[in-house]
Amino acid sequence: MNRLLARARTLLARVPRSAVRATGALLAVATAAFVVVEVVDQWDGLVDAVTAAEPWWLVASFAAFALAEAGYALVWPATLGRAGHPVPPGLGGATFLVTQTAKFVPGSVWQHVGRVGTSPRLGVPKRVTAGALLVEVGASVAAALFLAGLLGTAGPLLVDDVGPVVRSLEVVAGAAALLIVPLLASRAGARVAGGPLLSSGGLAAVVGLHVAVWAGYGSAAALLSVGLDGPFLPTVGAFCLSWVAGLVVVGAPAGLGVREAVMAAALTPVAGADVALAVTIGSRALWTAVQLLGAGLGLGYLARRGGPTAGEPVAAARPEATGTADPPSVPC
């Protein structure tokens, strides 16, 4: 495992900038194509949500999704800052929003590839970005599982009769995930980065921010659920659990299909099949609309700001934070 991580660090350091630019261009084209496909696929769901839900609940859900997305975008530069590589929040957040659209490309990893590719323009070594991404994914999974466990989402999917014992096990499992998953992700991230990324306090802060973000996403879906005569808290848990399920199935673009199946199954016992399906499809469509809007705003921000060139780091990183920076690329 250590040799595999060392090999990953070496490969990240040796990728020439010309290859990064070419890959970025191809990824941008593929992203644009799959975004069009996603919009077409989600259009009917968005129309159905708009026509079926109470207008004010729909507006509230959209606004909550937007706030959660903005929060998620700002957690990224906050994570880099705690790793010793301060990035302006606006620049880091805009980069997050733009690269996040690559999640619609099958594989579920291309948004991360995009952020690694753009990291030199933020003044952050590629392997530090890759390590921080492992922390981000781990913190997101931990936060989502914690909320799902706290709200008792998984129990009804596994057993017919959810008693106190099952509920207690769910809460314990969620709390264990909140403690263990980020720690494992942080250790793996440090190995990829070539040195320590976050202190214990920094990791705890990052995890706490992700809990707030996923509570926001779940609440956004829950507001739509209320507008469709569905429940609030069960929807929060169902949304979080379904996101984790979609992440596990890496071949589906943005977890498409997998998340809907899990969320509908989790909501059906408490909301009925019709409402569960409407909330599932509607929340997916609203979230997609928010992500595309965020990408557009991010592109506009980066265009107005101009952004740093590859040779102009935004801020000097603290060498002691990671113990190392990217070595020079090996000529091809």
N, C-alpha and C positions, 0 to 999 in steps of 0.2 A: 504493500500500500504506500509506504514512504517513497519507494522508488517511482511508483506511478505518479505521485504528486510532484516529485522532483522533476520528472520528465515533463509534466504539464507546465511547470514553471519555466523550464528551458524553452519549450515550444512557444509559449506566450512571449517570452523575451526576444525570440529570434524571428518572429513574423515581421517581414519587411513592410514599410509603410505603403509601398505600391500595392502589395497584396491586400492590405487592410482597406485601401481606397477602392480597389476593384471589387472586393467582397461587399463593401458597403454599398457600392452602386448597384450590384446585383440584388442585394437584400432590399434596397429601396424599391426597385422595380417589382420584385416579388411581393413585397408588402403592399404596394399600391394595388396590384392585381387581386390579392386575397382580401384586401379591405373592400374592394368593389363586390367581391363574392359575398363577404360577410354582410354588407349593407343589403344586398338583394335578399339573402336568406333571412335576415332579421326584420325586413320591412313589414311583412304581414303581422308579425308579433307586436311591433311597435304600434301599428295602426289599431290592432285589437285592444292593446292596453290603453291607448288614448280614448277610444270610444267606449270601453267598458268601465273604466275606473272613474271615481268621482274626481272632477277637475282639480280641486285643491290638493287632494291627496297625491295626484299624479305630479303636480308641480312640486310638492314637498319632497316626493321621492326623487325626482330629477335633481333638485337642489342638493339633497343629501348625498346622492351619488357624486355630484360635482365636488362637494366639500371633501368627501372621502378620497376621491381621486387626487385632488389638490394636496391633501394631507399626505397621501402615499408618495406623491412626487417630491414633497419637501423632506420627507424622512430620508430619502436617498442622499442628498447633500449633507444632511445631518449625520448620517452614518459615516460618510467619507471624512467629515470633519473630526469626528471622534476617533477615527483611525489615523489622524495626523495629517490629513490632506484636505484642508479647508477649501471649499468651493462655494462661490456666491449662491445663495438659495435660488434666486431666479434662474440663473444659468443651469444649475444642476437640475432644478425642477423641470425646466423646459426640455432639457435633454432627455430626462426620464419620460416625459409625455410623448415626445416624438418617437423615441425608440420603442416605446411600449406597443405601438401599433403592429410591430413585427410579430407579436404573439399570435396574430391571425394566420401566419404562415405555418403549415403543418410541421410539427416537431417540438413545439412548446419551449424552444430554447433561443429562438432568434432574437427576441427582445434583449436577452442577456448578451448575445453576440454583438448586437448593435451598441450596447453600452460599453463593452470592452473595446470595441473599435473606435469609439469616440473619446475614450478616456484620456489619451494624450493631449487632446485639445482642452481638456479641463485641468491639465497639469498633474494628472494622476497616473502612475505607472499601470500598465495593463494588468499585471498580475495582482496588484493591490485591488484593482476594480473587480477582478475575477473572485478574489477572496472575499471582498465585501458583498458580492452577489450571493455567495454561499450563505453568508450571515443573513442577508435579507430574506432569502427563501426559507431558511430555517426558522427565522423569527416569524415570518408570515404563517408557515405551517403550524408552529406552536401556538400562535395567537388564535388562529381559526379553530384548531382542535380544542383549545382551552374553552373558548366560547361555546362550541358545540357540546362539549362535555358538561359545562356548567348549566346549560339549558336543556340537557337531556334529549339530544337529538338522535343519537345512534341507537339507544335502547329499543325503541319501537321497531327499528329495522331488523333487530337481531332476535328478539323474543316477543312472544305474544302478550305476556303479562309482565309489565314493568313494575316491580315492587321496590321497596326501600333499598334492598341489597344491590339491585341493578343500578339504581340511581346513584348510590354511593360509589359504586365502581366507576361509573361514568365521570363523576366529579374528580375522583382520584386520578383516573387516566388522563383527564384534561389537565389537571395540575401537574402531573408528571411530565406530560408533553411540554408544558410551558417551561419547565425547569431543564429537562434533559435535551430536547431537540436543539435549542439555541446553543447550548454548550458544545454539543457535537459539531454543529455547523461552524461555530467560532474556531474550534480546533482545526477543522478541515480547512477553513478559510485562511488561517494563519500559516498553514503548511503551503498552501498555494501561493500566498503573498510573500513567503520567504521570511516571515517574522511576525511577532505579535501584532494583532490588528486592534483589538479593543481590550480595555481594562474590564474588570468584573462590573464596576459601576457603569461603564460605557455600554456594555452588553445589556445590562438590566434596563438602562434607559431606552436603548433601541428596541428591545422587546416590548417595553411598555408603550412606546409609540405605535408599534404594530398592532398591539391589542386595541388601541384607540381607533386605528384605521379600520380594522376589520369589524369592530363594533359599529363604525360608521357605515360601512358597506352593508352589513346585515340590517341595520336600521333603515337604510334606504329601501332595500327590498321589502322590509316589513311595513313601511309606510304605504307602498303600493298594495301590499296584501290587505291592509286595513281598508283602503279605498275599494277593494274588490270583495269586501265582507269576509276577509280572512283574518287569522290571528297575528299578533305582533311578535311576541317572543319566540314561538316555534319557528317563525320565518327567519329570524336572525340566526338561529342555530342551523337551520336547514341550508341557508345560503352559505354559511361558513364551511359546513361539512362538505357540501357539494363542490366548493372550490378546491378543497384538498383532494377530493376524488378525481377531479379533472386534471389536477397537476400530476397525479400519479400516472395517468394514462397519457404518456408523452407524445403519442402519435397524433392525437386529436388537436386540430388548431384551436388554441385558447380553451382546450377542454371541451370543445363542442360536442354535444350529445351526451357525454358522460355526466356532466354537471346537471343537465336538465333531468336526466333519469334519476339521479340520486335526490335532487331537491324535490321533485314531484313525489317520489316514494316517501320521503320524510314528511311532507306536508299533507299527503292524502288522508292519513288517519285522523288528523285534527281539523282539516279544512274541507275535505271532500275532493273528489277527483277533479271536478271542473274548476274549482277555485285554485287548487294546487297547480294545475296545468297553466292556468291564466297567469298566476303569479310567477311561475317559473319562466315562461316565455317572455312575459312582459318585463320582468326585472333584467333578463338577459339583454333584451332590446334596448332598454333605457341605459344600461351600463355601457353597451356598445356605442350608443349615441354620445354619451358623455366622453368616452375615450377618444372618439374621433374629433369631437369638439376640442378636447384638450390638446390633441396633436396639432390641430390647426392653430390654436392659440400659441402653442409652443413654437411652431415654425415661424409665426409672426414675430414672436419675441426674439428669437435667435436672428431673424433677418434684420430687425431693427437694431439689435445690439451689435451685430457684426460678428460677435463671438471671437475667441482667441484663435490664432493660427496654430498649426501643429508645433511651431517653434516658440510659441509665446505661452508659457504656463500661466494659469490664472493666479496661483499663489504658490509660494515655496512650501514644499512639504517638510515636515520635521523628519530628518533621517532616522532619529531614534525610534519613531513610531513603528516602523516596520523593519528597521535595521538594514534596509536595502532598497535600491531603486532599480529600474529596468537597466540591464547592461546594454551596450550598443548592439544593434541588430547585426547579424552575421551577413556579409555581402553575399548575394546570390550569384 
